[in-house]
Amino acid sequence: MEEELRDRLSIAGINVVEARIGYLAYASEIASAMLKRQQATAIVAARMKIVEGAVGMVEMALTALAKEDIVDMDEDRKAAMVSNLMVVLCGDRDPQPVVNTGTLHH
């Protein structure tokens, strides 16, 4: 940078002794795009942690239910429970209660 300034300004008889950057700012469009990218990366990382924790909690629930012999579930019921738990644990809104008036199997 110093050399480039020296070359350009020497024509006008200006001698450049030293050149430094005192302040550097991105254009607002670039700064905005960089912020969005940074936020997206943070959201993805947070979601990964949430899913990781939810999987551990679901695994714990299945293990505890089997160990205590609380309920006997076939694979379809386990899948339904896992699906419901993952939705509740990973959702970004509070779950809405649902009253089941039937059975899981027809």
C-alpha positions as CSV (number, residue, x, y, z in Angstrom):
1,M,0.0,0.0,0.0
2,E,2.8,2.4,0.9
3,E,4.6,1.7,-2.3
4,E,1.5,2.2,-4.4
5,L,0.8,5.5,-2.7
6,R,4.4,6.6,-3.1
7,D,4.2,5.8,-6.9
8,R,1.0,7.7,-7.4
9,L,1.8,10.7,-5.3
10,S,5.4,11.2,-6.5
11,I,4.0,12.7,-9.6
12,A,2.7,15.6,-7.6
13,G,6.0,15.9,-5.7
14,I,4.7,14.3,-2.5
15,N,7.1,12.1,-0.6
16,V,5.3,9.3,1.3
17,V,7.3,8.3,4.3
18,E,4.8,6.0,6.0
19,A,1.3,4.7,5.3
20,R,-1.0,3.1,7.8
21,I,-4.7,2.1,7.9
22,G,-6.3,4.1,10.7
23,Y,-9.9,2.9,10.1
24,L,-11.4,0.1,8.1
25,A,-15.1,-0.4,7.6
26,Y,-17.1,-2.6,5.2
27,A,-19.8,-1.3,3.0
28,S,-23.2,-1.7,4.7
29,E,-24.3,-4.3,2.2
30,I,-21.2,-6.4,2.9
31,A,-21.4,-5.9,6.7
32,S,-25.1,-7.0,6.6
33,A,-24.3,-10.1,4.6
34,M,-21.5,-11.0,6.9
35,L,-23.8,-10.6,9.9
36,K,-26.5,-12.8,8.4
37,R,-23.9,-15.5,7.7
38,Q,-22.5,-15.3,11.2
39,Q,-26.1,-15.5,12.6
40,A,-27.0,-18.5,10.4
41,T,-23.8,-20.3,11.5
42,A,-24.7,-19.7,15.2
43,I,-28.3,-20.9,14.6
44,V,-27.1,-24.1,13.0
45,A,-24.6,-24.8,15.8
46,A,-27.3,-24.2,18.4
47,R,-29.8,-26.5,16.6
48,M,-27.2,-29.2,16.4
49,K,-26.7,-29.0,20.2
50,I,-30.5,-29.0,20.7
51,V,-30.9,-32.2,18.6
52,E,-27.9,-33.8,20.3
53,G,-29.5,-33.2,23.7
54,A,-32.9,-34.3,22.5
55,V,-31.6,-37.6,21.2
56,G,-29.9,-38.2,24.5
57,M,-33.2,-37.5,26.4
58,V,-35.2,-39.8,24.1
59,E,-32.7,-42.5,24.5
60,M,-32.8,-42.1,28.3
61,A,-36.7,-42.2,28.2
62,L,-36.7,-45.4,26.1
63,T,-34.1,-47.1,28.4
64,A,-36.0,-46.1,31.6
65,L,-39.3,-47.3,30.2
66,A,-37.9,-50.6,29.2
67,K,-35.9,-51.0,32.4
68,E,-38.8,-50.2,34.7
69,D,-41.2,-52.3,32.5
70,I,-43.6,-49.4,32.7
71,V,-45.2,-49.9,29.2
72,D,-44.7,-52.5,26.5
73,M,-44.3,-50.9,23.1
74,D,-43.8,-52.4,19.7
75,E,-41.6,-50.7,17.2
76,D,-44.4,-48.5,15.7
77,R,-45.3,-47.1,19.2
78,K,-41.7,-46.5,20.0
79,A,-41.3,-44.7,16.6
80,A,-44.4,-42.6,17.4
81,M,-43.1,-41.7,20.9
82,V,-39.6,-40.8,19.5
83,S,-41.2,-38.6,16.8
84,N,-43.4,-36.8,19.4
85,L,-40.6,-36.3,21.8
86,M,-38.2,-35.0,19.1
87,V,-40.9,-32.5,18.0
88,V,-41.4,-31.3,21.5
89,L,-37.8,-31.2,22.5
90,C,-36.5,-29.6,19.3
91,G,-39.3,-27.2,18.6
92,D,-38.8,-23.5,19.0
93,R,-42.4,-23.0,20.3
94,D,-44.2,-24.4,23.3
95,P,-46.0,-27.6,22.5
96,Q,-49.8,-27.6,22.3
97,P,-51.5,-30.4,24.3
98,V,-53.4,-32.9,22.3
99,V,-56.0,-35.3,23.8
100,N,-55.9,-38.7,22.2
101,T,-59.4,-40.2,22.2
102,G,-58.4,-43.3,20.1
103,T,-55.6,-45.7,20.0
104,L,-52.3,-45.7,18.1
105,H,-53.4,-48.7,16.0
106,H,-56.6,-49.1,14.1
